[in-house]
Amino acid sequence: MERLKQKLHSPDEAERLYAVQDILDEQPDKAPEWLVERLGEESSVAVRESLVDALKGIDIESVFPRLFGMFSSPEAFLRNAAVDIFGEGGDAAIAFLTAYLDHADREVRKLVMDSLYATRSKTAVMALRAGLFDPSVNVKITAVEYLGQLSDTDSLPEMIRVLETKTEPMLVSAILEALSVMGGAQHIQSVFKVLCPNGDIREINGLFLPEFIRLVARSGDVEIIEQFLSSMDGSGIYAEDYMEAVIESSRRFPRITGNKAVRDFLLGLIENTEADPAIRYTACDLVLENQLIDPEQIDPIGFELMEQPGMQAIGLRWLFKSDTQDARQKIQDILKRTGNQELKQLYEDLTEQEY
């Protein structure tokens, strides 16, 4: 027995590596104690990894206190190793860790959250929810992120209550992100009322707008999307986020694309020469694909697009879709005076597709 323990402390790295497996095979009852002890002293990366892998594969309940002590280590490797090993500890580890949710050190409490999440157990969810009300903002954020990743929809009302009383930007962003993944329309309505109690999206702190935009896009709630789009200006710095929101909403909920607020927003982007050309191009595609424009509007907009740098391709497609005499003449005029071979090729492709 002592021979194996001595091998584990040998100056030879290879011998220490062999000793880890030998101890597992020959002294399994001593393995938790010896391996955890060695892990705290080991300097070799290879041996450290071998020790962690070994501890993750055996019952280590007897050394939980010693492993927990690594949470206070100044060495990041040992702190992370303890999290990984606890993550394989099952219900016994969850029961042990839950007792330390009120530990005096907030960094330790955060590592407890990490370990509970690492178990990937439903049993850990209740303990993670407790983190929503931790005094430390970082612990709150960690709890929100993990509950979101575990799709714990039952925690959403508690997250919204936190949102009502806390204004730390990173915490608010984390809650919005979690809601965008697993929140339903009723939860999004609640967030809407918290962030803009007067119903005006422009009241929302710009720091939270990107997350809120994604949240709206995934809601499928026509009323919220209408309210959202009616107060937006497509020329702003968040135009790309708005556009992505419209695209996602349209793909997830096709009925939304035909909504007046969505249509007006898309047409506003198309006609806004200050907006990003790529965003305008995407808006044009959506309008054409979903037939969102009245026939008499196609030619005037198409004529404008054909005269704007970077928009001729979509303008050509737009006018080709119109197929009026004026549209056909405009296309021919442009093609005669352009040296843009890609534009000419696009016209040939569209013509071939028609026949």
C-alpha positions in Angstrom: 0.0 0.0 0.0 2.8 2.4 0.9 4.6 1.5 -2.2 1.8 2.8 -4.4 1.5 6.0 -2.4 5.2 6.6 -2.7 5.0 6.1 -6.5 2.3 8.8 -6.6 4.9 11.2 -5.1 7.8 10.0 -7.2 10.0 12.7 -8.8 9.5 10.7 -12.1 6.4 12.0 -14.0 5.8 8.8 -15.9 5.8 6.8 -12.6 3.3 9.2 -11.1 1.0 8.7 -14.1 1.2 4.9 -13.8 0.6 5.2 -10.1 -2.8 6.9 -10.6 -4.2 3.9 -12.5 -2.5 1.4 -10.2 -4.1 3.0 -7.2 -7.5 2.8 -8.9 -7.0 -0.9 -9.6 -5.3 -2.0 -6.4 -6.4 0.4 -3.6 -9.9 1.8 -4.7 -10.8 2.5 -1.1 -7.8 4.8 -0.6 -8.0 6.3 -4.1 -10.2 9.4 -3.2 -8.0 10.5 -0.4 -4.7 9.9 -2.0 -5.6 11.3 -5.4 -7.2 14.5 -4.0 -4.2 15.0 -1.8 -1.8 14.6 -4.7 -3.9 16.9 -6.9 -3.3 19.8 -4.5 0.5 19.3 -4.8 0.9 18.2 -8.4 2.7 20.5 -10.9 2.7 18.3 -14.1 -0.1 19.1 -16.5 -0.4 15.5 -17.7 -0.5 14.1 -14.2 -3.0 16.7 -13.0 -5.3 15.9 -15.9 -5.0 12.2 -15.1 -5.8 12.8 -11.5 -8.9 14.8 -12.4 -10.1 12.2 -14.8 -9.6 9.5 -12.2 -11.5 11.4 -9.5 -14.4 12.1 -11.9 -14.9 8.4 -12.3 -15.1 7.2 -8.7 -17.1 7.9 -5.6 -15.5 10.9 -3.9 -18.1 11.7 -1.3 -15.6 10.9 1.5 -13.3 13.8 0.3 -16.0 16.4 -0.5 -14.7 18.8 2.3 -11.1 18.6 1.0 -12.3 19.1 -2.6 -14.4 22.0 -1.5 -11.4 23.6 0.1 -9.9 24.0 -3.4 -12.6 26.6 -4.1 -10.4 29.0 -2.0 -7.2 28.1 -3.8 -5.4 31.0 -5.5 -4.7 28.6 -8.4 -7.4 28.7 -11.1 -6.7 25.1 -12.2 -7.5 23.7 -8.8 -10.7 25.8 -8.5 -11.8 24.6 -12.0 -10.8 21.0 -11.3 -13.0 21.0 -8.2 -15.9 22.2 -10.2 -15.5 19.5 -12.8 -15.1 16.8 -10.2 -18.1 17.9 -8.2 -20.0 17.9 -11.5 -19.7 14.1 -11.6 -20.7 13.7 -7.9 -24.5 13.3 -8.5 -27.1 13.9 -5.8 -24.5 13.5 -3.0 -22.5 16.4 -4.4 -25.7 18.5 -4.8 -26.7 17.9 -1.2 -23.2 18.8 0.0 -22.9 21.9 -2.1 -26.4 23.2 -1.2 -25.3 23.6 2.4 -22.8 26.2 1.2 -25.1 28.5 -0.8 -24.7 31.1 2.0 -20.9 30.9 2.2 -19.4 34.2 3.3 -17.1 34.4 0.2 -19.1 35.4 -2.9 -16.4 33.8 -5.2 -16.9 30.5 -3.4 -20.7 30.8 -3.8 -20.2 31.4 -7.5 -18.1 28.2 -7.8 -20.9 26.4 -5.9 -23.2 27.6 -8.7 -20.8 26.4 -11.3 -20.6 23.0 -9.7 -24.3 22.6 -9.3 -24.8 23.4 -13.0 -22.0 21.0 -13.9 -24.1 18.1 -12.5 -26.7 18.8 -15.2 -29.2 17.4 -12.7 -32.8 18.5 -12.3 -32.2 18.2 -8.6 -29.7 21.1 -8.8 -32.3 23.5 -10.3 -33.9 24.4 -7.0 -30.5 25.3 -5.6 -29.6 27.3 -8.6 -32.8 29.3 -8.3 -31.7 30.4 -4.8 -28.8 32.1 -6.6 -31.3 34.6 -8.1 -31.5 36.2 -4.7 -27.9 36.1 -3.7 -26.4 39.4 -2.5 -23.7 39.3 -5.2 -24.6 40.5 -8.7 -22.1 38.0 -10.2 -23.8 35.1 -8.5 -27.2 36.3 -9.6 -25.9 36.6 -13.2 -24.5 33.1 -13.0 -27.8 31.7 -11.7 -29.7 33.3 -14.5 -27.4 32.1 -17.2 -27.4 28.5 -15.9 -31.2 28.4 -15.4 -31.6 29.6 -18.9 -29.3 27.0 -20.3 -31.2 24.3 -18.3 -34.5 25.7 -19.7 -36.0 26.1 -16.3 -39.1 27.9 -17.3 -40.5 27.7 -13.8 -37.8 30.2 -12.7 -39.0 32.9 -15.2 -41.5 34.6 -12.8 -38.6 34.9 -10.2 -36.3 36.4 -12.9 -38.9 39.0 -13.8 -39.3 39.9 -10.1 -35.5 40.4 -10.0 -35.8 42.5 -13.1 -38.3 44.8 -11.4 -35.9 45.6 -8.6 -32.4 45.4 -10.1 -30.8 47.7 -12.7 -27.3 46.4 -13.0 -26.8 46.3 -16.8 -25.1 42.9 -17.0 -27.8 41.3 -14.8 -30.6 42.8 -16.9 -28.9 41.7 -20.1 -28.6 38.1 -18.7 -32.3 38.0 -17.8 -33.3 39.3 -21.2 -31.1 36.6 -22.8 -32.6 33.9 -20.7 -36.1 35.1 -21.5 -35.4 35.2 -25.2 -34.5 31.5 -25.1 -37.3 30.1 -23.0 -39.9 32.9 -22.3 -43.4 32.9 -23.6 -45.5 35.9 -24.8 -46.9 36.4 -21.3 -43.4 36.7 -19.8 -42.3 39.1 -22.6 -45.3 41.3 -21.9 -44.2 41.5 -18.3 -40.7 42.5 -19.3 -42.1 45.1 -21.7 -44.1 46.7 -18.9 -41.0 46.7 -16.6 -38.6 48.2 -19.1 -41.0 50.7 -20.7 -43.9 51.3 -18.3 -45.3 54.1 -20.6 -45.4 51.8 -23.6 -42.7 53.6 -25.5 -39.8 51.4 -26.6 -37.5 54.5 -26.8 -37.6 54.6 -23.0 -35.5 51.4 -22.9 -31.8 51.9 -21.9 -29.7 51.6 -25.1 -27.6 49.0 -23.3 -30.5 46.6 -23.2 -31.9 47.3 -26.7 -30.1 44.5 -28.6 -31.3 41.8 -26.1 -34.8 43.3 -26.0 -35.0 43.3 -29.8 -34.1 39.6 -29.9 -36.6 39.0 -27.2 -39.3 40.7 -29.2 -38.4 38.8 -32.3 -38.8 35.5 -30.7 -42.1 36.3 -28.9 -44.5 35.8 -31.7 -46.7 38.4 -30.1 -48.1 40.6 -32.8 -49.2 43.3 -30.4 -45.7 43.6 -29.0 -44.1 43.6 -32.4 -46.4 46.2 -33.7 -45.7 48.4 -30.7 -42.0 47.8 -31.0 -41.8 48.6 -34.7 -44.1 51.6 -34.7 -41.7 53.4 -32.3 -38.5 52.5 -34.2 -36.4 54.6 -36.6 -34.7 52.4 -39.2 -31.8 54.9 -39.6 -30.6 54.5 -36.0 -27.6 52.6 -34.8 -29.8 49.6 -34.1 -31.2 49.3 -37.6 -29.4 46.0 -38.2 -30.8 44.6 -35.0 -34.3 45.7 -35.9 -33.9 44.1 -39.4 -32.7 40.8 -37.9 -35.7 40.9 -35.5 -38.1 41.3 -38.4 -36.4 38.5 -40.3 -36.5 36.1 -37.4 -40.1 37.0 -36.6 -41.1 36.5 -40.2 -39.4 33.1 -40.4 -40.7 31.8 -37.1 -44.2 33.3 -37.4 -45.0 33.9 -41.2 -48.3 35.7 -40.3 -46.3 38.6 -38.9 -44.7 39.5 -42.2 -48.0 40.7 -43.6 -48.7 42.9 -40.6 -49.0 46.6 -41.4 -46.4 47.6 -38.9 -43.9 45.1 -40.3 -44.6 46.1 -43.9 -44.3 49.8 -43.2 -41.1 49.2 -41.3 -39.6 47.2 -44.3 -40.7 49.8 -46.8 -39.3 52.6 -44.6 -35.9 50.8 -44.6 -36.0 50.3 -48.4 -36.6 54.0 -49.0 -34.1 55.2 -46.4 -30.9 56.0 -48.3 -29.0 56.5 -45.1 -29.6 52.9 -43.9 -27.0 50.2 -44.5 -27.4 48.9 -48.1 -27.2 45.2 -47.0 -30.1 45.9 -44.6 -32.1 47.6 -47.3 -31.4 44.7 -49.7 -32.7 42.2 -47.2 -35.8 44.3 -46.7 -36.4 44.4 -50.4 -36.1 40.6 -50.6 -38.7 40.1 -47.8 -41.1 42.5 -49.4 -40.8 40.8 -52.8 -41.0 37.3 -51.5 -44.1 38.0 -49.4 -45.8 40.3 -51.9 -46.1 43.0 -49.3 -46.4 46.0 -51.7 -49.2 47.3 -53.8 -48.5 46.9 -57.6 -48.7 50.7 -58.2 -45.9 51.2 -55.6 -43.4 48.9 -57.3 -42.3 51.0 -60.2 -41.6 54.3 -58.3 -39.5 52.5 -55.7 -37.8 50.4 -58.3 -36.8 53.4 -60.3 -35.2 55.0 -57.3 -33.3 51.8 -56.4 -31.9 51.5 -59.9 -30.3 55.0 -59.6 -28.7 54.3 -56.2 -25.2 52.9 -55.9 -25.2 49.4 -54.4 -28.9 48.9 -54.9 -29.1 48.3 -58.7 -29.3 44.5 -58.4 -32.3 44.6 -56.1 -33.8 47.4 -58.1 -33.5 45.2 -61.2 -35.2 42.3 -59.5 -37.9 44.7 -58.2 -38.7 46.1 -61.6 -38.5 42.7 -63.2 -41.2 41.6 -60.8 -43.3 44.6 -61.8 -43.2 43.7 -65.6 -44.8 47.0 -66.6 -43.9 48.7 -69.9 -42.2 51.5 -67.9 -40.3 49.0 -65.8 -39.0 47.0 -68.8 -37.9 50.3 -70.5 -36.1 51.4 -67.4 -34.2 48.1 -67.2 -33.1 48.3 -70.8 -32.0 51.9 -70.4 -29.8 51.0 -67.4 -28.4 47.9 -69.0 -27.4 49.9 -72.1 -25.3 52.4 -70.2 -23.9 50.2 -67.4 -20.6 48.4 -67.5 -21.7 46.2 -64.6 -21.4 42.7 -66.0 -22.9 41.2 -62.9 -26.1 43.3 -63.4 -26.3 42.1 -67.0 -25.8 38.5 -65.9 -28.6 38.9 -63.2 -31.0 40.1 -65.9 -30.1 37.1 -68.1 -30.6 34.7 -65.1 -34.0 36.3 -64.3 -35.1 36.0 -67.9 -34.1 32.3 -68.1 -36.0 31.6 -64.8 -39.1 33.2 -66.3 -39.1 30.7 -69.1 
